[in-house]
């Protein structure tokens, strides 16, 4: 502030992460976007939540406080699915634990309110976004209120917040009271006057949701069907004492030019120097030499919250923007010639699913890939293949990897095999991670995943291509246990399948009920909210161990099959969340 001649900041941004000024980290994007509009932002990284003075380092901000729990939900960050404390935190310098509280957004919000009673407080990021209305909290096994109430904040900027945060800043800067900011897409606010809200759908009240879990299932599905920014309705959730939580429709997707502008801002592409003595920030090391090519996902997996957070409409960066970032990356002293990833939530989604989505509307009553690819689906990888070829030709680039995962049913739907061929020839190094998740069609149906024969067709296709290339390469399948609908018979079938193909996983992800997913709704209510039919939910009967325990350790039986000699380590944790960008 002294070097820049600032006497105060416009916004003080509190984050639960160590500060990394890189476009894969939400606080960096939001603060840089605001900076580009002329606003002064001060970052308060991992303040001591036991000391109210810790959020006072910049004094009283002119316009308000911004709060994010970080790139990762603080509860998932802290606890395994068996509710045991994790031993490290990838978003903290040196991997140290204990630098942020449980339910970080709520704690930080109340911390600000203790110090400043009347300063606007805007919360955002993955933690606030997925708790914007009443939600099931796995860690306390309760139905919680909207985080807007528990955090004492004024507004939630949900989803990808570049548009909404600028509009909020402009409204506050114009002198508008934060209580009157009720008109911005991608925001949630509270009001005591329902007559001032127009064109809305009324959800069951919080009392009704607590009274009957089926009410929650119906309410959740209404929310799920109203996530599209063009067709989605305004939603109202009533609370006691005449309080209403109002969710405005989602923010409109960014155009390619806007995406390029966001990712072309002057990021330092580094963690703050203060962390160097502690060994840096582990999460940054994973993505330092990776490229974010797009956002959004039309995959529709039941256990994933992307529909609620980023939406189904794909937004992508131009080749020019990505090549420029890659060229700058190659000039870094520690660049070894390897681009670790080119992707997003799903690497091979580079364009809207169909012409209708090109016109910016996603279907409410059908999925793009489930149960089978929609007849209108445009499964075309030519743009992505072209991008990868350009990146491969850059000086100083030895290899370009694709590690963020591909949707294999979408790859098979492409009539041209060139993407799979080039993927096997140029973009993997012995292993390709894919996510069949299970082999039981009953479980896969509830997961929103393609049937097992689709995965087997992909295995066969890759095996044939690798044979033609003379390569010994393997698929590494992500598998999930205890998903709603998975009976003992299904679990045994999965174990036998692993045995028969000779696969030796060191970790199998147990289903993790995280906020705002269809699967979590099934877990809590015992029904599929899409049709209200009962769903078996695997749980331990022992009250002391009422939740599933992760299955870990090696399963080393059987020989041969598509995975002979395959990967012995699957090191990416599978959860029901997506931890990307803002």
C-alpha positions in Angstrom: 0.0 0.0 0.0 2.8 2.4 0.9 4.7 1.7 -2.4 1.5 2.3 -4.4 0.5 5.3 -2.4 -2.7 3.8 -1.1 -4.2 5.2 2.1 -6.9 2.5 2.1 -8.3 -0.4 0.2 -11.6 -0.6 -1.6 -12.0 -4.3 -0.7 -10.3 -6.4 1.9 -10.3 -10.0 0.6 -10.1 -12.7 3.2 -9.2 -16.2 2.0 -8.6 -19.5 3.7 -5.7 -20.4 1.3 -2.1 -19.2 1.2 -2.1 -16.5 -1.5 -1.1 -17.7 -4.9 -1.3 -15.1 -7.7 -2.2 -17.5 -10.5 -5.3 -17.9 -12.6 -6.2 -21.3 -11.2 -6.9 -19.7 -7.8 -10.2 -17.9 -7.3 -8.9 -15.1 -5.0 -6.3 -14.2 -7.6 -8.9 -14.0 -10.4 -11.4 -12.0 -8.5 -8.8 -9.5 -7.1 -7.1 -9.1 -10.5 -10.5 -8.5 -12.2 -11.4 -5.8 -9.7 -7.9 -4.3 -10.0 -8.4 -4.1 -13.8 -11.5 -2.0 -13.2 -9.6 0.4 -11.0 -10.4 -1.0 -7.5 -7.8 -1.4 -4.8 -7.8 -4.9 -3.2 -5.9 -6.0 -0.2 -5.5 -9.8 0.5 -5.8 -11.1 4.0 -4.6 -14.7 3.7 -5.4 -17.2 6.4 -6.1 -14.8 9.3 -6.1 -16.0 12.9 -9.9 -16.6 13.3 -9.4 -16.5 17.1 -8.3 -12.8 16.9 -10.6 -10.2 15.5 -7.7 -7.8 14.9 -6.3 -10.3 12.3 -8.8 -9.0 9.8 -8.0 -5.4 10.5 -4.6 -5.2 8.9 -5.8 -2.9 6.1 -8.2 -1.0 8.3 -11.8 -0.4 7.3 -12.2 -1.1 3.5 -14.0 1.7 1.6 -16.5 -0.6 -0.1 -16.5 -3.9 1.8 -15.1 -7.3 2.7 -14.9 -10.2 0.3 -14.6 -13.7 1.8 -13.7 -17.1 0.4 -12.9 -20.3 2.1 -10.4 -21.0 -0.6 -10.1 -23.1 -3.7 -11.3 -26.1 -1.8 -14.2 -26.5 0.6 -12.8 -26.2 4.1 -14.5 -29.3 5.4 -13.3 -31.5 2.6 -9.9 -29.9 3.0 -9.9 -30.9 6.7 -11.6 -34.3 6.8 -11.6 -37.6 5.0 -14.9 -39.3 4.3 -14.6 -41.2 7.5 -14.4 -37.8 9.3 -10.8 -38.2 10.3 -8.5 -35.2 10.2 -6.2 -35.0 7.2 -2.5 -34.8 7.9 -1.7 -32.1 5.3 -3.2 -29.1 3.6 -2.1 -28.6 0.0 -3.3 -25.0 -0.1 -1.2 -23.9 2.9 2.6 -23.2 2.8 4.6 -26.4 3.6 1.3 -28.4 3.7 0.8 -27.3 7.3 -2.6 -28.0 8.9 -4.6 -25.8 11.2 -4.3 -22.5 9.3 -8.0 -22.2 8.6 -11.1 -23.0 10.7 -13.8 -25.5 9.9 -16.6 -23.9 7.9 -14.2 -21.1 7.1 -16.6 -18.8 5.3 -19.0 -18.8 8.2 -16.3 -18.2 10.8 -14.6 -15.4 8.8 -18.0 -13.7 8.2 -18.8 -13.6 11.9 -15.2 -12.4 12.6 -15.8 -9.4 10.4 -19.2 -8.7 12.0 -17.6 -8.6 15.5 -15.2 -5.9 14.3 -17.4 -4.0 11.8 -21.2 -4.0 12.2 -22.1 -2.1 9.1 -19.5 -2.9 6.4 -20.8 -4.8 3.4 -19.7 -8.5 3.4 -19.8 -10.5 0.2 -19.0 -14.2 0.3 -18.1 -16.4 -2.6 -16.0 -19.3 -3.8 -16.9 -23.0 -3.8 -17.8 -23.2 -0.1 -20.3 -20.4 -0.2 -21.6 -21.2 -3.7 -22.7 -24.7 -2.9 -24.3 -23.7 0.4 -26.3 -20.8 -0.9 -29.6 -22.4 0.1 -30.5 -24.9 2.7 -28.2 -27.9 2.4 -27.3 -31.2 4.0 -24.1 -31.0 6.1 -22.5 -34.5 6.2 -20.1 -33.6 9.0 -22.8 -32.8 11.5 -25.5 -34.9 9.8 -27.9 -32.0 9.8 -29.8 -29.8 7.4 -28.2 -26.4 7.6 -29.6 -23.0 6.7 -28.3 -20.9 3.8 -24.8 -19.9 4.6 -25.9 -16.3 4.0 -27.6 -16.4 7.4 -25.0 -18.3 9.4 -22.1 -16.1 8.1 -24.0 -12.8 8.7 -23.0 -11.8 5.2 -25.0 -9.4 2.9 -24.6 -11.1 -0.4 -23.3 -14.3 -2.0 -21.6 -14.2 -5.3 -22.2 -17.7 -6.5 -20.7 -19.7 -9.4 -17.9 -18.1 -11.4 -17.9 -14.6 -10.0 -16.2 -12.3 -12.5 -19.4 -10.7 -13.8 -21.2 -10.4 -10.5 -18.3 -9.1 -8.4 -17.8 -6.2 -10.9 -21.5 -5.3 -10.8 -21.5 -5.5 -7.0 -18.4 -3.2 -6.8 -19.9 -0.7 -9.2 -23.2 -0.6 -7.3 -21.4 -0.1 -4.0 -19.1 2.5 -5.5 -22.1 4.5 -6.8 -23.3 4.8 -3.2 -26.0 2.2 -3.3 -26.7 0.5 0.0 -25.8 -3.2 0.0 -29.3 -4.1 1.1 -30.6 -2.6 -2.1 -28.4 -4.7 -4.3 -31.0 -7.2 -5.3 -30.9 -7.2 -9.0 -27.5 -8.8 -10.0 -27.4 -12.2 -11.7 -25.3 -14.8 -9.9 -26.1 -13.4 -6.4 -28.1 -14.4 -3.4 -29.5 -11.9 -0.9 -31.9 -11.8 2.0 -35.1 -9.7 2.4 -38.0 -9.3 4.7 -40.3 -8.1 1.9 -41.5 -10.8 -0.5 -43.7 -8.3 -2.3 -40.5 -6.7 -3.6 -39.4 -9.9 -5.3 -40.8 -10.6 -8.8 -41.1 -13.5 -11.1 -40.0 -16.2 -8.7 -40.5 -19.8 -7.7 -41.3 -20.4 -4.1 -39.4 -23.3 -2.5 -40.5 -25.1 0.6 -39.7 -23.3 3.8 -36.7 -24.3 5.9 -39.1 -25.6 8.5 -40.8 -27.8 5.9 -37.5 -29.1 4.7 -36.5 -30.1 8.2 -39.8 -31.7 8.8 -39.8 -34.0 5.8 -36.8 -35.1 3.8 -38.9 -35.7 0.8 -39.6 -31.9 0.8 -35.9 -31.4 0.6 -35.6 -33.8 -2.4 -38.3 -31.9 -4.3 -36.7 -28.5 -3.4 -33.3 -29.7 -4.4 -34.5 -30.9 -7.8 -36.2 -27.6 -8.4 -32.9 -25.9 -7.8 -31.1 -28.3 -10.0 -33.5 -27.6 -12.9 -32.9 -23.8 -12.5 -29.2 -23.6 -12.8 -29.2 -22.4 -16.4 -28.5 -18.7 -16.7 -31.0 -18.2 -19.5 -33.9 -20.4 -18.6 -33.4 -20.6 -14.8 -36.0 -18.9 -12.5 -35.4 -16.7 -9.4 -35.8 -18.9 -6.4 -37.1 -17.9 -2.9 -36.6 -20.0 0.3 -38.6 -18.8 3.3 -37.2 -18.8 6.9 -38.7 -18.1 10.3 -39.4 -14.5 11.4 -40.3 -13.4 7.9 -36.9 -13.8 6.3 -36.6 -14.8 2.7 -33.4 -16.0 0.9 -33.6 -15.0 -2.8 -31.4 -16.7 -5.4 -31.2 -14.7 -8.6 -30.6 -16.6 -11.9 -27.0 -17.6 -12.6 -24.5 -15.2 -14.2 -24.3 -15.3 -18.0 -21.3 -17.3 -19.4 -18.2 -15.4 -20.5 -17.5 -15.0 -24.2 -14.2 -16.2 -25.5 -12.9 -12.7 -25.6 -13.9 -12.2 -22.0 -12.3 -15.5 -21.0 -9.1 -14.4 -22.7 -9.2 -11.1 -20.9 -9.6 -12.8 -17.5 -6.8 -15.2 -18.1 -4.6 -12.5 -19.6 -4.5 -10.3 -16.5 -1.1 -9.6 -15.0 -0.8 -12.5 -12.6 2.6 -13.0 -11.0 2.2 -16.8 -11.6 3.8 -17.4 -8.3 3.0 -18.0 -4.6 3.7 -15.0 -2.4 7.4 -14.9 -1.6 6.7 -15.1 2.2 6.0 -18.8 1.7 9.4 -19.7 0.2 11.1 -20.5 3.6 8.2 -23.0 4.3 8.7 -24.8 1.0 6.1 -23.1 -1.1 2.4 -24.1 -1.6 2.0 -27.7 -2.6 -1.2 -27.1 -4.6 0.6 -24.6 -6.8 3.3 -27.0 -7.7 0.7 -29.3 -9.1 -0.7 -26.7 -11.6 2.2 -24.3 -12.1 2.9 -25.6 -15.6 -0.7 -26.4 -16.6 -3.1 -24.5 -18.8 -6.8 -23.9 -18.1 -8.4 -24.1 -21.5 -12.0 -23.8 -20.4 -14.7 -24.1 -17.8 -18.1 -25.6 -17.4 -19.2 -29.3 -17.9 -22.2 -30.9 -19.6 -21.2 -34.4 -18.2 -23.9 -34.4 -15.6 -22.3 -36.8 -13.1 -24.7 -37.1 -10.1 -21.8 -36.8 -7.5 -20.3 -33.6 -9.0 -21.3 -30.1 -8.1 -20.2 -28.5 -11.4 -23.8 -28.0 -12.5 -24.4 -25.8 -9.5 -21.1 -24.0 -9.6 -19.8 -23.6 -13.2 -22.8 -24.6 -15.1 -23.3 -26.8 -18.2 -22.3 -24.3 -20.9 -18.7 -24.7 -22.0 -16.7 -21.5 -22.0 -13.2 -21.7 -23.6 -10.2 -19.6 -24.3 -8.8 -18.9 -27.7 -5.8 -20.7 -29.1 -3.9 -17.4 -29.1 -4.5 -16.8 -25.4 -3.4 -20.3 -24.5 -0.3 -20.2 -26.7 0.7 -16.8 -25.3 0.5 -18.2 -21.7 2.4 -21.4 -22.8 5.2 -19.3 -24.3 5.5 -17.2 -21.2 5.6 -20.5 -19.2 8.5 -21.8 -21.2 10.6 -18.8 -20.2 10.4 -19.6 -16.5 13.8 -20.8 -15.1 12.4 -24.0 -13.7 10.4 -25.0 -16.8 11.7 -28.5 -17.8 9.9 -28.8 -21.1 6.7 -30.4 -19.9 3.3 -28.8 -19.9 1.5 -30.9 -17.3 -2.1 -30.4 -18.4 -4.3 -28.6 -20.9 -7.9 -28.8 -19.8 -10.5 -27.9 -17.3 -13.2 -29.8 -15.4 -13.2 -32.2 -18.4 -10.2 -31.8 -20.8 -11.9 -32.8 -24.0 -14.9 -30.4 -23.6 -13.8 -27.4 -25.7 -17.1 -26.3 -27.1 -20.8 -26.2 -26.2 -22.5 -29.6 -26.5 -24.8 -28.6 -29.3 -26.1 -25.7 -31.4 -28.7 -24.9 -28.8 -26.0 -24.4 -26.2 -24.1 -22.3 -28.7 -27.1 -20.0 -28.5 -26.6 -20.1 -24.7 -29.4 -22.4 -23.5 -29.0 -25.8 -21.9 -31.9 -28.3 -21.8 -33.7 -28.6 -18.5 -35.3 -32.0 -19.2 -32.5 -33.9 -20.8 -28.7 -34.5 -20.3 -26.2 -34.3 -23.1 -24.5 -37.6 -22.5 -26.7 -39.6 -20.2 -28.2 -42.2 -20.4 -26.9 -42.1 -24.0 -25.4 -39.2 -26.1 -28.1 -36.8 -27.2 -28.8 -37.0 -31.0 -28.0 -33.3 -31.1 -24.6 -33.7 -29.5 -21.8 -32.2 -31.5 -18.9 -34.6 -30.6 -16.1 -32.9 -32.4 -12.5 -32.8 -31.1 -10.9 -31.0 -34.0 -10.4 -27.8 -32.1 -8.8 -29.5 -29.2 -6.6 -31.6 -31.4 -5.5 -28.5 -33.3 -4.7 -26.7 -30.0 -2.6 -29.6 -28.7 -0.7 -29.8 -32.0 0.2 -26.1 -31.8 1.4 -26.5 -28.2 3.6 -29.4 -29.1 5.4 -27.3 -31.7 6.4 -24.6 -29.3 10.1 -24.2 -28.8 11.3 -25.6 -25.5 8.2 -27.8 -25.2 9.2 -31.5 -25.0 5.8 -33.0 -24.2 2.2 -31.8 -23.6 0.2 -34.0 -21.1 -3.5 -34.3 -20.7 -4.1 -35.1 -17.1 -7.3 -33.4 -16.0 -9.4 -36.3 -17.2 -11.4 -37.0 -20.4 -15.0 -38.1 -20.9 -14.5 -41.3 -22.7 -18.2 -41.6 -23.9 -17.8 -38.2 -25.5 -14.5 -39.3 -27.2 -16.3 -42.5 -28.5 -19.2 -40.4 -29.8 -16.8 -38.6 -32.2 -16.9 -40.4 -35.5 -13.2 -39.5 -36.0 -10.7 -41.4 -33.9 -7.9 -38.9 -34.4 -8.3 -37.5 -30.8 -7.9 -40.9 -29.2 -5.0 -41.7 -31.5 -3.1 -38.5 -30.8 -3.9 -38.8 -27.1 -2.2 -42.2 -27.0 0.7 -41.2 -29.2 1.6 -37.8 -27.8 -0.2 -36.9 -24.6 0.2 -39.6 -22.0 3.2 -41.3 -20.6 2.3 -44.9 -19.9 -1.0 -44.2 -18.1 -4.3 -42.5 -18.9 -6.7 -41.7 -16.1 -10.3 -42.3 -16.8 -13.4 -42.4 -14.6 -15.7 -45.3 -15.2 -16.5 -45.0 -11.4 -18.2 -48.5 -11.2 -19.1 -51.5 -13.3 -22.6 -52.1 -12.1 -25.1 -50.5 -14.6 -27.6 -50.0 -11.7 -25.0 -47.9 -9.8 -23.8 -46.1 -13.0 -27.4 -45.1 -13.8 -27.7 -43.4 -10.4 -24.3 -41.8 -10.9 -25.3 -40.4 -14.2 -22.5 -42.3 -15.9 -22.6 -44.4 -19.1 -23.2 -48.1 -18.9 -20.2 -50.4 -18.4 -20.2 -51.6 -22.0 -19.3 -48.1 -23.1 -16.2 -48.1 -20.9 -15.3 -51.6 -22.2 -15.6 -50.3 -25.7 -13.2 -47.5 -24.8 -10.7 -50.0 -23.3 -10.8 -52.0 -26.5 -10.3 -48.9 -28.6 -7.3 -47.8 -26.7 -5.8 -51.3 -26.6 -6.1 -51.5 -30.4 -4.5 -48.0 -30.9 -1.7 -48.7 -28.5 -1.0 -52.0 -30.2 -0.8 -50.3 -33.6 1.6 -47.7 -32.1 3.7 -50.4 -30.5 3.2 -48.8 -27.1 2.7 -50.5 -23.7 0.3 -48.0 -22.1 -2.5 -48.5 -19.6 -5.8 -47.0 -18.4 -6.0 -46.1 -14.8 -9.7 -46.3 -13.7 -11.1 -44.1 -10.9 -13.5 -46.3 -8.9 -15.9 -45.3 -6.2 -17.4 -47.4 -3.4 -20.6 -46.9 -1.4 -22.4 -44.6 -3.8 -26.1 -44.5 -3.2 -27.7 -47.5 -4.9 -24.6 -49.6 -4.5 -25.7 -52.9 -2.8 -23.5 -55.6 -1.4 -24.0 -57.5 -4.6 -22.7 -54.5 -6.6 -19.7 -54.1 -4.3 -18.8 -57.7 -4.7 -19.1 -57.5 -8.5 -16.8 -54.5 -8.5 -14.2 -56.4 -6.4 -14.4 -59.4 -8.7 -13.9 -57.2 -11.7 -10.8 -55.6 -10.2 -9.5 -59.1 -9.4 -10.2 -60.4 -12.9 -8.4 -57.7 -14.8 -5.4 -57.8 -12.5 -5.7 -54.2 -11.4 -3.9 -53.3 -8.1 -5.4 -50.0 -6.7 -3.8 -48.5 -3.7 -6.8 -46.3 -3.1 -10.5 -46.5 -3.9 -12.5 -43.3 -3.2 -15.5 -43.9 -0.9 -18.5 -41.7 -1.8 -18.2 -38.3 0.0 -21.6 -36.5 0.5 -20.7 -32.9 -0.2 -23.2 -30.0 -0.6 -25.3 -29.5 -3.7 -25.0 -32.8 -5.6 -27.8 -35.2 -6.6 -25.9 -38.0 -5.0 -25.7 -36.2 -1.6 -29.5 -35.6 -1.9 -29.9 -39.3 -2.4 -27.7 -40.0 0.6 -29.7 -37.7 2.8 -33.2 -38.4 1.6 -33.1 -42.0 0.4 -34.7 -41.1 -2.9 -33.5 -40.1 -6.3 -34.8 -36.5 -6.6 -35.2 -36.8 -10.3 -38.0 -39.3 -10.0 -38.6 -39.6 -6.2 -38.0 -43.4 -6.3 -36.4 -45.0 -3.3 -32.6 -45.6 -3.4 -30.6 -48.0 -1.2 -28.0 -46.0 0.8 -25.1 -48.0 2.1 -24.3 -47.2 5.7 -22.7 -49.0 8.7 -25.3 -50.2 11.1 -22.9 -49.7 14.1 -23.9 -46.3 15.5 -20.3 -45.5 16.3 -19.3 -46.0 12.7 -22.5 -44.7 11.0 -20.7 -43.7 7.8 -18.7 -45.6 5.2 -15.0 -46.1 5.7 -12.6 -45.6 2.8 -11.3 -48.8 1.2 -7.5 -48.5 0.9 -4.6 -50.9 0.4 -3.6 -53.1 -2.5 -5.9 -55.6 -4.2 -3.4 -57.8 -5.9 -5.1 -60.8 -7.5 -5.5 -62.1 -10.9 -3.4 -61.7 -14.0 -3.8 -60.5 -17.6 -6.7 -58.4 -18.9 -6.6 -54.9 -20.2 -4.8 -53.6 -17.1 -2.0 -56.1 -16.7 0.9 -54.5 -15.1 -1.1 -51.3 -14.9 -0.7 -48.4 -12.5 -0.1 -49.2 -8.9 -1.1 -45.8 -7.7 -4.2 -43.7 -8.1 -3.2 -40.5 -6.3 -6.0 -38.1 -7.1 -8.7 -37.9 -4.4 -12.1 -38.4 -5.9 -14.8 -36.3 -4.2 -18.1 -34.8 -5.1 -16.6 -31.4 -5.7 -14.8 -29.5 -8.4 -12.1 -27.2 -7.1 -11.3 -25.0 -10.0 -11.0 -21.3 -10.5 -13.3 -18.7 -8.9 
